Each structure stands twice: as structure tokens, then as C-alpha cells.
Amino acid sequence: MKVYYTPKLKELARKLHKNMTLSEVLLWNQLKQKKMKGYDFHRQKPINNYIVDFFCPKLKLIIEIDGESHIYKGNEDVKRQKKLETLGFYFLRFKDIDIKRNIKDVLVSIENWIEEYEK
């Protein structure tokens, strides 16, 4: 799947890539190297005019982690998600604290979503 993005976001994505939050690192360790049911995930991926936390091109799945930086961005996050959904992408959102406290449930949620998608 060819994903188009605003080129100026590439440098910011690199910076985010190098400065991941703890919850991003924890989830990335479970997604990288096709550990999630054999699917290839990317981190800090520019898509359209946005940078998403994690992206699987084959599934068209975006995974976002909502931490402290999202507290006052609720409307912005909804607008962003709706825009990307109109382009054919799917979303899963998890709270930062859920990844830190119970990553197993988060992983089960992702696996269940993938199994439903594959049907």
C-alpha cells in the first residue's frame, strides 16, 4: 500500500522515533520484527498531514497511544482520526496507562482486531 504524506513531516517523525515514550517503547517491543501475527508494523509513520504512533500497511491499521500530550487534544484527535478513516485507514486507541499496567490485554485487543479483519 502506497502511503502519501507531507514531506516536511519526515524530519519530525525521525525525532519522535528517537524520543519514544515508555508506553510506545513497550508496545513497539511487541510489534516489531513481525511479532504481531506476522504483520509488519512501522513506528512514528507520516500519513497524509499527520504522524501516527504505529502503522501496519497491509492491514491499513493505525494504533495510537493516548498519553498526557493528548489530554487537551480530544477534538483535534477526533478530527485527525476521522480524516484518516475517510482515506481508508482503521484505528485502535489505547491509553498510555493501560499499556504500562496491562500490556497483555492491549496485545489481546490487537490480536482480536486482526482476527476479525482477516475474516
N, C-alpha and C positions, 0 to 999 in steps of 0.2 A: 504494500500500500504506500503510495507516494503521499507524503505529508508536507503541505506547504506552510511556511511560516515567514514572519517578518525577519529578514536577515540581521537587523540590529539586535535582536534578542539572543543571538548566538553567544556573544561575549558574556552577557548576564547569566545565561544558562551555565556557562563554564564556571563562573564564580559561585553560583548556587551549588553546583556539582561538588566543588571543593569545600563547601561550608554547610554540609547537610546537618540537619538537626538529629538529635539522638533517635527519635522515632523514625525518621527517614532512613538512618543507617540500619536500625533494627529490621525494618521491613525490607530494605534493599538486600540485606544478607539472606533473606528468604526468597527473593525474586530473581536475583542474578544467576547467571550461568544456567538458565532454563530449569531452575529448581521447581518452579511452579507448573507442574503438569506438562513440562517440556516446552513451555512458551517462552519466547524471548521478550524480555521487558527492558525498557530504556528508562533512565532517570533524568530528571530535570530537562524534559524534552520540549523544545519550542514547537507549538502548534498554532497556526493562524497568528493571532496577535498576543498569544499567551505562552506561559511556560507552565507545564503541568509537572506534578511530582513524579509520577510513573506512567509509562505508556507501553501497551502491547499492540504493535501494529496489526498482527494477524487477527486479534480479537476486536480491534478498534476500541480497546478498553483503556480508560484513564482512571488512575487511582490517585485520589487526593487525600492528604492528611491535613486536618484542620487543627492547628495549634493556636498558640497565643496570638500569632500575627493575623489570624482570621477573626478574632473576637469582634472587631468593629467593621469587618468587611462582608457581612452577611449578604447585603443587597448586591454588592459587587460580585461575590462568589456565585450567586444565583444567576445574575446576568451572564457572566462568563460561561457557566455550565450550560445554560440554555442555548447560547450561541454555538458552543461546540457540539451540543446534541443535534442542532439543526444541520450540522455538517456530517452527521452520521456516527458520532462517537458515543460510547456508553460511559457511564460514571459509576464509580464506587467511592464513597467518602467514609473516612474513619477519623475519629478523634485521636489526637496525639496521645492522650492519657490511656485510651484503650489499647493502643499498640504497646505502650510501656508496661501496662499492667497485665494484659491478657492477649498477647500476640497470637496464641493458638486459636482463639475464637476468630480473630481477624483473618487468619490464614484459611480457616474453615469457610468463612464467608466468601472469600475469593474463590476457593475451590468449588463451592456450591454454585457461584455465579457462572464459572467457566463450564461446569457440567450442564447447567441449564442452556447456556449459549450453544454448546456443542449439539444439543438435541435439535 
